[in-house]
């Protein structure tokens, strides 16, 4: 049976209380990957996958999730500023549908509006060169996405 694909608030009910979550920032050329600690308080960057073919990309994601004993995935959903979904959001949903056939871990979709822009501003503020920003932007966007989702989950648990 394919994994469930749900909004974050619904997906959390399908994950155990503890366990790492894998956050993904899907780009056209790369996939930024971040992972949380088992208590789901802190997101840390893992790597940037250079996209090849779906099966190869998915296999790498499953290896990373297995190495970290992950219990679920959080995919950044690039919603337009007006709340509508354009081609990038449709592409993310298609990736999630295909990926769900390869795992039984619930997949959460999390609004990632402006995540890359926020990370870019932060890296510029840190005087990171344009070339270095290009290398790390997707991984940092994945951290930003995952940390936002973790903070939301903590708020729902009444921790903040």
Legacy VTK file of the C-alpha trace (Angstrom):
# vtk DataFile Version 3.0
C-alpha trace
ASCII
DATASET POLYDATA
POINTS 160 float
0.000 0.000 0.000
1.437 3.411 -0.905
2.382 5.810 1.870
-0.120 8.457 2.842
0.438 11.997 1.524
-1.119 14.497 3.894
-0.845 18.028 5.238
1.585 18.178 8.181
-1.133 18.383 10.838
-2.723 15.161 9.568
0.526 13.324 8.798
1.794 13.654 12.367
-0.969 11.313 13.558
0.553 8.567 11.370
4.065 8.883 12.814
5.259 7.521 16.158
5.780 10.140 18.886
9.554 9.984 18.492
11.745 9.436 15.490
13.615 11.430 12.904
11.833 13.193 10.065
13.446 13.857 6.690
12.807 17.266 5.120
13.083 17.755 1.371
13.394 20.812 -0.837
12.670 19.610 -4.365
14.365 21.678 -7.030
14.448 21.038 -10.748
18.154 20.116 -10.665
18.737 19.188 -7.028
17.017 17.913 -3.898
18.018 19.474 -0.598
17.859 17.000 2.283
17.669 17.717 6.016
16.888 15.482 8.980
15.583 16.108 12.469
16.808 14.585 15.684
14.595 11.863 17.200
12.922 14.402 19.527
12.031 16.561 16.493
13.480 19.762 17.886
16.351 20.511 15.496
16.780 20.209 11.740
20.252 19.545 10.345
21.412 19.507 6.741
22.369 16.169 5.246
23.227 16.711 1.587
22.177 18.042 -1.774
21.298 15.337 -4.275
22.006 16.143 -7.905
18.851 14.969 -9.629
19.299 12.221 -12.196
16.323 9.935 -12.698
13.420 9.526 -10.298
14.355 5.950 -9.325
17.954 6.903 -8.519
16.869 10.002 -6.576
14.242 8.045 -4.626
16.693 5.241 -3.872
19.170 7.732 -2.410
16.435 9.329 -0.273
15.387 5.929 1.052
18.999 5.088 1.933
19.385 8.393 3.800
16.096 7.833 5.644
17.090 4.276 6.558
20.508 5.349 7.855
18.782 7.795 10.197
15.892 5.508 11.212
13.448 8.092 9.875
9.738 7.665 10.557
8.414 10.122 7.971
9.091 12.693 5.281
8.239 16.378 4.975
8.211 17.805 1.471
8.239 21.532 0.912
5.209 22.457 -1.202
5.941 25.599 -3.249
2.614 27.406 -3.059
2.255 30.742 -4.873
1.964 33.908 -2.802
-1.771 34.104 -3.582
-2.273 30.580 -2.195
-2.704 28.932 -5.589
-0.638 26.020 -6.832
1.401 26.381 -9.991
3.548 23.975 -12.005
6.196 23.595 -9.262
3.578 22.568 -6.679
2.056 20.125 -9.168
5.524 18.689 -9.801
6.061 18.278 -6.036
2.711 16.509 -5.672
3.622 14.191 -8.566
6.981 13.419 -6.921
5.170 12.667 -3.644
2.706 10.332 -5.406
5.512 8.422 -7.118
7.670 8.342 -3.982
4.755 7.115 -1.863
4.747 3.895 -3.908
8.280 3.141 -2.669
7.841 3.711 1.075
5.279 3.123 3.794
6.399 6.207 5.765
3.755 8.951 5.739
4.676 11.994 3.652
3.690 15.450 4.881
3.350 18.465 2.621
4.434 21.765 4.192
3.968 25.245 2.724
7.454 26.401 1.795
6.600 29.868 0.492
9.697 32.072 0.422
11.965 29.453 2.003
14.638 29.710 -0.688
14.419 33.512 -0.706
14.818 33.627 3.090
17.809 31.295 2.978
19.374 33.278 0.126
19.073 36.514 2.136
20.622 34.822 5.160
23.553 33.470 3.156
24.127 36.862 1.506
24.076 38.436 4.966
26.779 35.982 5.987
28.819 37.105 2.955
28.716 33.659 1.333
29.940 33.807 -2.268
27.486 33.312 -5.118
29.186 30.040 -6.116
29.054 28.665 -2.563
25.407 29.769 -2.179
24.533 27.777 -5.303
26.134 24.686 -3.741
24.303 24.875 -0.410
21.031 26.738 -1.069
18.815 23.647 -1.484
20.196 21.878 1.574
19.712 25.057 3.623
16.195 25.456 2.210
15.465 21.873 3.334
16.684 22.797 6.835
14.461 25.912 6.784
11.428 23.879 5.636
11.975 21.090 8.153
12.661 23.468 11.046
9.474 25.393 10.252
7.491 22.157 10.332
9.192 21.051 13.574
8.379 24.408 15.187
4.747 24.049 14.124
4.591 20.552 15.602
6.125 21.828 18.857
3.475 24.561 19.015
0.735 21.971 18.537
2.214 19.934 21.386
2.167 23.072 23.549
5.958 23.213 23.918
6.385 26.810 22.810
LINES 1 161
160 0 1 2 3 4 5 6 7 8 9 10 11 12 13 14 15 16 17 18 19 20 21 22 23 24 25 26 27 28 29 30 31 32 33 34 35 36 37 38 39 40 41 42 43 44 45 46 47 48 49 50 51 52 53 54 55 56 57 58 59 60 61 62 63 64 65 66 67 68 69 70 71 72 73 74 75 76 77 78 79 80 81 82 83 84 85 86 87 88 89 90 91 92 93 94 95 96 97 98 99 100 101 102 103 104 105 106 107 108 109 110 111 112 113 114 115 116 117 118 119 120 121 122 123 124 125 126 127 128 129 130 131 132 133 134 135 136 137 138 139 140 141 142 143 144 145 146 147 148 149 150 151 152 153 154 155 156 157 158 159
